[in-house]
């Protein structure tokens, strides 16, 4: 017997419909899950990351992402706002900072990222006139201490006197080495302007900004005598055939001419020596005078060549005309050593007698040590 066909076909159709409805229901469930997910960008204290969430509001998204916030923190949008796909949530946590300004501590709650933000909260201008540690652009860390000091330039003025110089003029009408002041020296005045860097109330570097002469000094003019007198020995025949001598003083007109005493003046410390104490004789003097073309009657002076070059023509107060023709290990800076090789600068050179050596030593001992002695650089 054949079974009916109709009912079997009906059951198969119902099976297809059930399968279709199950597929549609499953697809709707999957699609609904996908539609519930959102991509949200979190920017927390300057650091950014992206999260995928199904949460509906900002507070839930932050809680799910493990970002804790307090009522004093900055959250944008606010925590109660809904979250949509593609939203950006910014969080800035409050940082507890101790600001020590010029030694005075201030407690601050700063919603910011750098030391500059802390200064602004304290009412200070971070753009200038202040020095901080750590640096102005350093990142804020909760609990950190910032030291700030005011920095500014203070202007100081200082008045001072300007010493006067001396001009020495040789005067053949005056006795040798006699000094006459024809113009009295007058000190001038000047002002210096200093810029002083002050940091946190403490003076630092001082920089000279200006140096201005208010009243120029007046140079002292001194005339120094150059007239030489010398004793001339004239032999005369005595009654018994012996030679006797008489002496006479010859004025400057009868002596060789000397150059005028004009030039730059140095004040030095002066000692004296003899060639005999150095193990040489008067021939050494002759050689030195030839080497530096020293005129007759001029002396030899030991100098520091860094101050007075060798070969320089000089006039030494109390000694006379001389040439810088020697050096010495003890002659440094503004020091000189005048040489005596006889009873005068016209003493003969060559083999010296015992009397000549003794006269030189006597003059050197009498000279001693002179401080503040004037030496004129001739022709300077």
C-alpha positions as CSV (number, residue, x, y, z in Angstrom):
1,X,0.0,0.0,0.0
2,X,1.4,3.5,-0.8
3,X,1.8,6.1,1.9
4,X,0.2,9.5,1.3
5,X,2.6,12.1,-0.3
6,X,1.1,15.3,0.9
7,X,1.8,15.2,4.6
8,X,5.5,14.2,4.0
9,X,6.0,17.2,1.8
10,X,4.5,19.5,4.5
11,X,6.8,18.3,7.2
12,X,9.9,19.0,5.0
13,X,8.8,22.5,4.3
14,X,8.4,23.2,8.1
15,X,11.9,22.0,8.6
16,X,13.3,24.5,6.2
17,X,11.3,27.3,7.8
18,X,12.6,26.5,11.2
19,X,16.2,26.4,10.0
20,X,15.8,29.7,8.3
21,X,14.3,31.3,11.4
22,X,17.2,30.0,13.5
23,X,19.7,31.4,11.1
24,X,18.0,34.8,11.1
25,X,17.9,34.8,14.9
26,X,21.6,33.9,15.2
27,X,22.6,36.6,12.7
28,X,20.6,39.2,14.6
29,X,22.3,38.2,17.8
30,X,25.8,38.5,16.3
31,X,24.9,41.8,14.5
32,X,23.5,43.3,17.7
33,X,26.8,42.4,19.6
34,X,28.9,44.1,16.9
35,X,26.7,47.2,17.0
36,X,27.1,47.4,20.8
37,X,31.0,47.7,20.6
38,X,32.6,51.1,20.4
39,X,36.3,52.3,19.8
40,X,37.3,55.0,22.2
41,X,40.6,56.9,22.5
42,X,41.8,57.6,26.0
43,X,44.4,60.4,26.6
44,X,45.6,60.1,30.2
45,X,48.1,62.7,31.4
46,X,49.4,63.1,27.8
47,X,49.6,59.4,27.0
48,X,47.2,58.0,24.4
49,X,45.7,54.6,23.8
50,X,42.6,53.1,22.1
51,X,40.1,50.7,23.8
52,X,37.1,48.8,22.5
53,X,34.2,48.8,24.8
54,X,30.5,48.2,25.2
55,X,30.1,50.7,28.0
56,X,27.6,53.4,27.6
57,X,29.2,56.4,29.5
58,X,32.6,57.9,30.2
59,X,32.8,56.8,33.9
60,X,32.1,53.1,32.9
61,X,34.7,53.3,30.1
62,X,37.4,54.7,32.5
63,X,36.6,52.1,35.1
64,X,36.8,49.3,32.6
65,X,40.2,50.7,31.4
66,X,41.5,50.9,34.9
67,X,41.8,54.7,34.9
68,X,40.9,56.0,38.4
69,X,39.8,59.6,38.7
70,X,38.9,61.9,41.6
71,X,36.5,64.8,41.7
72,X,39.6,67.2,41.5
73,X,40.9,65.6,38.3
74,X,40.0,67.0,34.9
75,X,37.9,64.7,32.7
76,X,36.5,65.7,29.3
77,X,33.8,64.9,28.4
78,X,32.5,64.7,32.0
79,X,32.0,61.2,33.5
80,X,28.2,61.2,33.2
81,X,28.3,61.8,29.4
82,X,27.4,59.0,27.0
83,X,30.2,57.5,24.9
84,X,29.9,57.0,21.1
85,X,32.1,55.2,18.7
86,X,35.2,57.2,17.9
87,X,35.0,59.3,21.0
88,X,38.1,60.9,22.6
89,X,38.2,61.0,26.4
90,X,40.9,63.3,28.1
91,X,42.0,62.8,31.7
92,X,44.4,65.0,33.6
93,X,45.1,63.9,37.1
94,X,45.8,66.6,39.8
95,X,49.4,66.6,40.9
96,X,50.3,67.6,44.5
97,X,53.4,69.8,44.2
98,X,55.4,71.7,46.8
99,X,56.7,75.0,45.2
100,X,59.6,76.6,47.2
101,X,59.7,80.2,45.9
102,X,62.7,82.2,47.1
103,X,62.8,79.9,50.2
104,X,59.1,80.1,51.0
105,X,57.2,76.7,50.5
106,X,53.8,76.7,48.8
107,X,51.5,73.6,48.5
108,X,49.8,73.3,45.2
109,X,47.3,71.1,43.4
110,X,48.2,71.4,39.7
111,X,46.1,70.1,36.8
112,X,48.9,70.3,34.2
113,X,51.8,68.6,32.7
114,X,55.0,70.7,33.3
115,X,56.7,72.9,35.9
116,X,55.4,75.9,34.0
117,X,51.8,74.9,34.8
118,X,52.7,74.8,38.5
119,X,54.2,78.4,38.3
120,X,51.0,79.6,36.6
121,X,48.9,78.1,39.4
122,X,51.1,80.0,41.9
123,X,50.6,83.3,40.1
124,X,54.2,83.4,38.7
125,X,55.2,84.2,35.1
126,X,57.2,81.3,33.7
127,X,58.3,83.2,30.6
128,X,61.1,85.2,32.2
129,X,62.7,86.5,35.4
130,X,62.6,83.2,37.2
131,X,64.9,80.2,37.5
132,X,63.5,76.7,38.4
133,X,64.9,73.3,39.4
134,X,63.9,71.1,37.7
135,X,63.7,73.0,34.4
136,X,60.6,74.9,33.4
137,X,59.6,72.3,30.9
138,X,60.1,69.3,33.2
139,X,57.2,66.9,33.5
140,X,55.2,67.2,36.7
141,X,55.1,64.2,39.0
142,X,52.7,63.8,41.9
143,X,54.5,64.6,45.2
144,X,57.5,66.5,43.5
145,X,59.2,69.6,44.9
146,X,60.0,72.5,42.6
147,X,62.5,75.2,43.6
148,X,62.0,78.6,42.0
149,X,64.1,81.8,42.4
150,X,63.5,85.2,41.0
151,X,66.3,86.3,38.7
152,X,66.9,89.9,37.7
153,X,69.7,92.4,36.8
154,X,70.4,95.2,39.2
155,X,72.3,98.3,38.1
156,X,75.0,99.7,40.5
157,X,77.0,102.9,40.0
158,X,80.4,103.4,41.5
159,X,82.2,106.7,41.5
160,X,86.0,106.7,41.8
161,X,89.0,109.0,41.3
162,X,91.3,108.9,38.3
163,X,95.0,109.3,39.2
164,X,97.0,111.9,37.2
165,X,100.1,111.2,35.2
166,X,103.4,113.0,35.2
167,X,105.2,114.7,32.4
168,X,109.0,115.2,32.9
169,X,110.8,117.9,31.0
170,X,114.5,118.4,31.0
171,X,115.6,121.9,31.9
172,X,119.3,122.8,31.2
173,X,118.8,125.9,33.3
174,X,118.4,123.9,36.5
175,X,121.1,122.0,38.4
176,X,121.3,118.3,37.6
177,X,118.4,116.4,39.0
178,X,116.8,119.4,40.7
179,X,113.0,119.1,40.3
180,X,110.5,121.9,40.0
181,X,106.8,121.3,39.7
182,X,105.4,123.8,37.2
183,X,101.9,122.3,36.9
184,X,100.3,120.6,39.9
185,X,98.6,117.3,39.1
186,X,94.9,117.1,39.7
187,X,93.0,113.8,40.0
188,X,89.9,113.3,37.9
189,X,86.7,111.6,38.6
190,X,84.8,108.8,36.8
191,X,81.8,106.5,37.2
192,X,81.5,102.8,36.6
193,X,78.1,101.2,35.9
194,X,77.8,97.5,36.9
195,X,75.1,95.0,36.1
196,X,74.6,92.6,39.0
197,X,72.8,89.3,38.5
198,X,70.6,88.6,41.5
199,X,69.2,85.1,42.0
200,X,66.8,84.5,44.9
201,X,68.1,87.7,46.6
202,X,71.7,86.7,46.4
203,X,74.2,88.7,44.3
204,X,76.0,86.8,41.5
205,X,78.1,87.8,38.6
206,X,79.0,91.5,38.2
207,X,79.5,92.7,34.7
208,X,81.0,96.1,33.8
209,X,78.4,97.9,31.6
210,X,80.0,101.4,31.3
211,X,83.1,103.3,32.4
212,X,82.7,107.0,31.9
213,X,85.1,109.8,32.9
214,X,83.3,112.7,34.5
215,X,86.3,115.0,35.0
216,X,89.5,114.3,33.3
217,X,92.7,114.4,35.3
218,X,95.3,117.1,34.9
219,X,98.9,115.8,34.4
220,X,101.6,117.0,36.7
221,X,104.4,118.8,34.8
222,X,107.9,118.5,36.4
223,X,111.0,120.2,35.2
224,X,114.2,118.3,36.0
225,X,117.6,119.9,35.8
226,X,120.1,118.6,33.3
227,X,122.9,121.1,33.9
228,X,126.1,119.2,34.7
229,X,129.0,120.7,36.5
230,X,132.3,118.8,36.6
231,X,135.7,119.4,38.2
232,X,138.5,119.8,35.8
233,X,142.1,119.1,37.0
234,X,144.7,121.4,35.6
235,X,148.3,120.5,36.1
236,X,150.7,123.3,37.1
237,X,154.5,123.2,37.7
238,X,155.5,123.7,41.2
239,X,158.6,125.4,42.4
240,X,160.4,122.2,43.2
241,X,159.4,120.6,39.8
242,X,156.5,118.7,41.4
243,X,153.1,118.6,39.7
244,X,150.3,120.3,41.7
245,X,146.6,120.5,40.8
246,X,143.9,123.0,41.1
247,X,140.2,122.4,40.4
248,X,137.6,124.6,39.0
249,X,133.8,124.1,38.3
250,X,132.9,124.3,34.7
251,X,129.2,125.2,33.9
252,X,127.0,123.2,31.7
253,X,128.0,125.1,28.6
254,X,131.4,123.5,28.8
255,X,130.0,120.0,29.0
256,X,128.8,117.7,26.2
257,X,125.2,118.4,25.3
258,X,122.5,115.9,26.5
259,X,119.1,115.1,25.1
260,X,116.0,116.6,26.7
261,X,114.3,114.5,29.4
262,X,110.9,113.9,27.9
263,X,109.0,110.7,27.7
264,X,106.9,108.2,29.5
265,X,107.5,107.9,33.2
266,X,107.6,104.7,35.2
267,X,107.9,104.4,39.0
268,X,110.2,101.6,39.9
269,X,112.1,100.0,42.7
270,X,115.8,100.5,42.1
271,X,118.9,98.8,43.5
272,X,122.6,99.1,42.5
273,X,125.4,96.7,41.6
274,X,129.0,96.7,40.4
275,X,130.5,94.5,37.7
276,X,133.2,93.5,40.1
277,X,130.7,91.8,42.4
278,X,129.6,89.7,39.4
279,X,133.1,88.4,38.7
280,X,133.9,90.6,35.8
281,X,135.8,93.9,35.4
282,X,135.3,97.3,33.7
283,X,136.0,95.7,30.3
284,X,132.5,94.3,30.6
285,X,131.1,97.8,30.9
286,X,133.0,98.8,27.7
287,X,131.6,95.9,25.8
288,X,128.0,96.6,27.0
289,X,128.3,100.3,26.0
290,X,129.6,99.4,22.6
291,X,126.8,96.8,22.2
292,X,124.1,99.3,22.8
293,X,125.8,102.4,21.4
294,X,125.7,104.1,24.8
295,X,127.1,107.7,24.6
296,X,130.0,108.7,26.8
297,X,128.9,109.5,30.4
298,X,125.9,107.2,30.2
299,X,125.3,104.3,32.6
300,X,124.1,100.7,32.2
301,X,120.9,99.6,33.9
302,X,119.7,96.0,34.3
303,X,115.9,95.7,33.5
304,X,113.1,93.2,33.0
305,X,113.1,93.0,29.2
306,X,109.3,92.4,29.3
307,X,108.8,95.8,30.8
308,X,111.7,97.8,29.4
309,X,113.2,96.3,26.2
310,X,117.0,96.0,26.0
311,X,118.6,99.0,24.2
312,X,116.0,101.5,25.6
313,X,117.4,105.0,26.4
314,X,116.5,106.0,29.9
315,X,116.8,108.8,32.4
316,X,117.0,107.5,36.0
317,X,116.3,110.0,38.7
318,X,119.4,110.4,40.9
319,X,121.6,108.4,38.5
320,X,121.5,110.1,35.1
321,X,121.2,109.0,31.5
322,X,121.5,105.2,30.9
323,X,120.8,102.4,28.5
324,X,118.9,99.3,29.3
325,X,121.8,96.9,28.7
326,X,121.7,94.1,31.3
327,X,119.2,91.7,32.9
328,X,119.2,89.8,36.2
329,X,117.3,86.9,37.8
330,X,116.0,89.1,40.6
331,X,115.0,92.0,38.2
332,X,111.3,91.3,37.6
333,X,108.5,93.7,36.8
334,X,109.0,97.3,37.8
335,X,112.5,96.8,39.1
336,X,115.8,98.1,37.9
337,X,119.5,97.7,38.9
338,X,121.8,100.6,38.2
339,X,125.5,99.9,37.6
340,X,128.5,101.7,39.1
341,X,132.0,100.9,37.9
342,X,133.8,103.8,39.4
343,X,133.4,107.2,41.1
344,X,131.1,108.5,38.2
345,X,129.5,107.4,35.0
346,X,132.6,108.8,33.2
347,X,135.0,106.5,35.0
348,X,137.4,104.7,32.7
349,X,136.7,101.2,31.5
350,X,139.2,98.5,31.1
351,X,141.5,97.4,33.9
352,X,140.2,99.2,37.0
353,X,142.4,100.1,39.9
354,X,141.6,99.0,43.5
355,X,140.6,102.6,44.2
356,X,138.1,102.6,41.3
357,X,136.6,99.3,42.4
358,X,136.3,100.6,46.0
359,X,134.6,103.8,44.7
360,X,132.1,101.8,42.7
361,X,131.2,99.6,45.7
362,X,130.8,102.7,47.9
363,X,128.4,104.3,45.5
364,X,126.4,101.1,45.1
365,X,126.1,100.8,48.9
366,X,125.1,104.4,49.2
367,X,122.4,103.9,46.6
368,X,120.8,101.1,48.6
369,X,117.2,100.4,47.6
370,X,114.9,103.1,46.3
371,X,111.2,102.7,45.9
372,X,108.9,104.9,43.8
373,X,111.9,106.1,41.8
374,X,111.1,107.9,38.5
375,X,112.5,106.4,35.3
376,X,111.8,108.3,32.0
377,X,111.7,106.3,28.8
378,X,113.4,108.8,26.5
379,X,111.6,109.6,23.3
380,X,108.5,107.6,24.2
